[in-house]
Amino acid sequence: MWKILVGFAVFAALAIFILMKSGGNIDMGGEKHDVAAPHAEGTAASGASAASAVADAAVTPASAASN
């Protein structure tokens, strides 16, 4: 049993060493909250306004044709 634990520790250490030395963007600091990220509220609002504009455009020709 102890051989499995030692093997896992060696493999994990080797994997972390290779990932760190490979030059990749490896961050072991946990979850980050970036301030520069776009807010979902603004995207949802512009998506809703675009959807309502499309709906208005679809309704307007039909009501004008019926008059």
Backbone as a printed PyTorch tensor [residue, N CA C, xyz], in Angstrom:
tensor([[[  0.8260,  -1.1990,   0.0000],
         [  0.0000,   0.0000,   0.0000],
         [  0.8630,   1.2520,   0.0000]],

        [[  1.9390,   1.2180,   0.7750],
         [  2.8010,   2.3960,   0.8420],
         [  3.4800,   2.6690,  -0.4930]],

        [[  3.6900,   1.6190,  -1.3020],
         [  4.3170,   1.8010,  -2.6140],
         [  3.4000,   2.5920,  -3.5480]],

        [[  2.1160,   2.3650,  -3.4290],
         [  1.1480,   3.0990,  -4.2570],
         [  1.1680,   4.5800,  -3.8860]],

        [[  1.1820,   4.8860,  -2.5990],
         [  1.2200,   6.2730,  -2.1500],
         [  2.5130,   6.9750,  -2.5630]],

        [[  3.6330,   6.3000,  -2.4400],
         [  4.9150,   6.8800,  -2.8520],
         [  4.9290,   7.0760,  -4.3670]],

        [[  4.4380,   6.1120,  -5.0910],
         [  4.3750,   6.2240,  -6.5540],
         [  3.4910,   7.3900,  -6.9880]],

        [[  2.3640,   7.5730,  -6.3230],
         [  1.4830,   8.7010,  -6.6390],
         [  2.1560,  10.0300,  -6.3450]],

        [[  2.8240,  10.1300,  -5.2100],
         [  3.5120,  11.3740,  -4.8400],
         [  4.6160,  11.6900,  -5.8380]],

        [[  5.3860,  10.6870,  -6.2480],
         [  6.4550,  10.9010,  -7.2220],
         [  5.8690,  11.3180,  -8.5640]],

        [[  4.8350,  10.6370,  -9.0000],
         [  4.1990,  10.9810, -10.2770],
         [  3.6160,  12.3880, -10.2430]],

        [[  2.9530,  12.7690,  -9.1520],
         [  2.3770,  14.1110,  -9.0360],
         [  3.4700,  15.1720,  -9.0440]],

        [[  4.5460,  14.9450,  -8.3190],
         [  5.6480,  15.8980,  -8.2880],
         [  6.2900,  16.0250,  -9.6710]],

        [[  6.4700,  14.9250, -10.3620],
         [  7.0420,  14.9470, -11.7080],
         [  6.1220,  15.6840, -12.6790]],

        [[  4.8280,  15.4490, -12.5800],
         [  3.8770,  16.1230, -13.4700],
         [  3.8730,  17.6310, -13.2330]],

        [[  3.8790,  18.0540, -11.9880],
         [  3.8970,  19.4900, -11.6800],
         [  5.2140,  20.1110, -12.1350]],

        [[  6.3300,  19.4020, -11.9410],
         [  7.6230,  19.9130, -12.3890],
         [  7.6410,  20.1010, -13.9060]],

        [[  7.1560,  19.1350, -14.6470],
         [  7.1420,  19.2290, -16.1130],
         [  6.2220,  20.3500, -16.5670]],

        [[  5.0530,  20.4800, -15.9530],
         [  4.1290,  21.5560, -16.3350],
         [  4.7110,  22.9330, -16.0430]],

        [[  5.3990,  23.0840, -14.9350],
         [  5.9880,  24.3750, -14.5870],
         [  7.1530,  24.7270, -15.5200]],

        [[  7.9470,  23.7530, -15.8970],
         [  9.1200,  23.9960, -16.7420],
         [  8.7660,  24.0820, -18.2290]],

        [[  7.5710,  23.6840, -18.6120],
         [  7.2100,  23.6770, -20.0360],
         [  6.9550,  25.0720, -20.5850]],

        [[  6.8350,  26.0650, -19.7260],
         [  6.6270,  27.4300, -20.1830],
         [  5.1660,  27.7720, -20.3860]],

        [[  4.2740,  26.8810, -20.0410],
         [  2.8460,  27.1470, -20.1710],
         [  2.3730,  28.1100, -19.1010]],

        [[  1.1780,  28.5750, -19.2440],
         [  0.6070,  29.5080, -18.2810],
         [ -0.0760,  28.7010, -17.1800]],

        [[  0.7180,  28.1750, -16.2580],
         [  0.2160,  27.3460, -15.1740],
         [  0.1030,  28.2060, -13.9270]],

        [[ -1.0990,  28.3060, -13.3630],
         [ -1.3220,  29.0940, -12.1530],
         [ -1.9280,  28.1840, -11.1000]],

        [[ -1.1780,  27.9240, -10.0560],
         [ -1.6430,  27.0420,  -8.9910],
         [ -2.2800,  27.8390,  -7.8580]],

        [[ -2.6790,  29.0830,  -8.1280],
         [ -3.1910,  29.9590,  -7.0890],
         [ -4.6810,  29.8570,  -6.8470]],

        [[ -5.3880,  29.0700,  -7.5890],
         [ -6.8210,  28.9390,  -7.3840],
         [ -7.6140,  29.8410,  -8.3130]],

        [[ -8.8840,  29.9760,  -8.0210],
         [ -9.7910,  30.7360,  -8.8740],
         [ -9.5010,  32.2330,  -8.7660]],

        [[ -9.4720,  32.8990,  -9.9170],
         [ -9.2200,  34.3410,  -9.9610],
         [-10.4710,  35.0370, -10.4890]],

        [[-10.7330,  36.2080,  -9.9570],
         [-11.8590,  37.0200, -10.4250],
         [-11.2820,  38.2530, -11.0920]],

        [[-11.2880,  38.2390, -12.4220],
         [-10.6810,  39.3120, -13.1880],
         [-11.6500,  40.4750, -13.3040]],

        [[-11.1700,  41.6710, -12.9720],
         [-12.0100,  42.8630, -13.0320],
         [-12.2520,  43.2780, -14.4840]],

        [[-11.3220,  42.9630, -15.3780],
         [-11.4280,  43.3720, -16.7760],
         [-12.4240,  42.5250, -17.5650]],

        [[-12.9390,  41.4790, -16.9830],
         [-13.8850,  40.6150, -17.6900],
         [-15.1960,  41.3540, -17.9200]],

        [[-15.8270,  41.1580, -19.0900],
         [-17.1000,  41.8460, -19.3450],
         [-18.2000,  41.3270, -18.4240]],

        [[-19.0860,  42.2030, -18.0690],
         [-20.1760,  41.8300, -17.1740],
         [-21.2780,  41.1460, -17.9560]],

        [[-21.8960,  40.1510, -17.3670],
         [-22.9630,  39.4120, -18.0310],
         [-24.2250,  40.2660, -18.1530]],

        [[-24.4040,  41.2400, -17.2510],
         [-25.6050,  42.0680, -17.2930],
         [-25.6620,  42.8930, -18.5780]],

        [[-24.5500,  43.4970, -18.9570],
         [-24.5100,  44.3110, -20.1620],
         [-24.7390,  43.4720, -21.4040]],

        [[-24.1740,  42.2960, -21.4420],
         [-24.3500,  41.4130, -22.5930],
         [-25.7890,  40.9270, -22.6800]],

        [[-26.3830,  40.5920, -21.5620],
         [-27.7630,  40.1180, -21.5670],
         [-28.7110,  41.2420, -21.9690]],

        [[-28.4370,  42.4610, -21.5220],
         [-29.3140,  43.5790, -21.8590],
         [-29.2270,  43.9030, -23.3410]],

        [[-28.0240,  43.8960, -23.9190],
         [-27.9180,  44.1960, -25.3400],
         [-28.4930,  43.0530, -26.1680]],

        [[-28.4030,  41.8290, -25.6910],
         [-29.0120,  40.7100, -26.3980],
         [-30.5280,  40.7950, -26.3620]],

        [[-31.0810,  41.2330, -25.2340],
         [-32.5340,  41.3710, -25.1210],
         [-33.0280,  42.5170, -25.9930]],

        [[-32.2830,  43.6250, -26.0490],
         [-32.7200,  44.7410, -26.8810],
         [-32.6320,  44.3830, -28.3570]],

        [[-31.6260,  43.5980, -28.7320],
         [-31.5140,  43.1610, -30.1210],
         [-32.6660,  42.2160, -30.4790]],

        [[-33.0450,  41.3570, -29.5540],
         [-34.1450,  40.4350, -29.7990],
         [-35.4640,  41.1860, -29.9240]],

        [[-35.6630,  42.2150, -29.1070],
         [-36.9030,  42.9770, -29.2020],
         [-36.9430,  43.7920, -30.4890]],

        [[-35.7730,  44.2740, -30.9570],
         [-35.7300,  45.0170, -32.2170],
         [-36.0880,  44.1040, -33.3850]],

        [[-35.6130,  42.8700, -33.3510],
         [-35.9440,  41.9090, -34.4070],
         [-37.4300,  41.5800, -34.3610]],

        [[-37.9810,  41.4220, -33.1660],
         [-39.4050,  41.1210, -33.0310],
         [-40.2540,  42.2870, -33.5250]],

        [[-39.8490,  43.5270, -33.2030],
         [-40.5840,  44.6940, -33.6760],
         [-40.5390,  44.7960, -35.1970]],

        [[-39.3910,  44.4950, -35.7880],
         [-39.2500,  44.5530, -37.2380],
         [-40.1230,  43.4950, -37.9060]],

        [[-40.2640,  42.3500, -37.2600],
         [-41.0770,  41.2770, -37.8350],
         [-42.5680,  41.6150, -37.7330]],

        [[-42.9740,  42.3230, -36.6890],
         [-44.3840,  42.6510, -36.4750],
         [-44.8090,  43.8330, -37.3300]],

        [[-43.9460,  44.8250, -37.5050],
         [-44.3050,  46.0560, -38.1970],
         [-44.7510,  45.8270, -39.6420]],

        [[-44.0560,  45.0780, -40.4720],
         [-44.5300,  44.8950, -41.8450],
         [-45.8770,  44.1740, -41.9190]],

        [[-46.1370,  43.2540, -41.0220],
         [-47.3950,  42.5210, -41.0500],
         [-48.5570,  43.4490, -40.7070]],

        [[-48.3970,  44.3270, -39.7310],
         [-49.4800,  45.2380, -39.3680],
         [-49.6690,  46.3160, -40.4360]],

        [[-48.6000,  46.7330, -41.1100],
         [-48.7270,  47.7320, -42.1570],
         [-49.4190,  47.1460, -43.3880]],

        [[-49.2040,  45.8690, -43.6660],
         [-49.8040,  45.2380, -44.8260],
         [-51.2950,  44.9970, -44.6170]],

        [[-51.7350,  44.8310, -43.3890],
         [-53.1340,  44.5590, -43.1380],
         [-54.0050,  45.8060, -43.2300]],

        [[-53.4090,  46.9980, -43.1570],
         [-54.1830,  48.2380, -43.2190],
         [-54.5410,  48.5240, -44.6050]]])
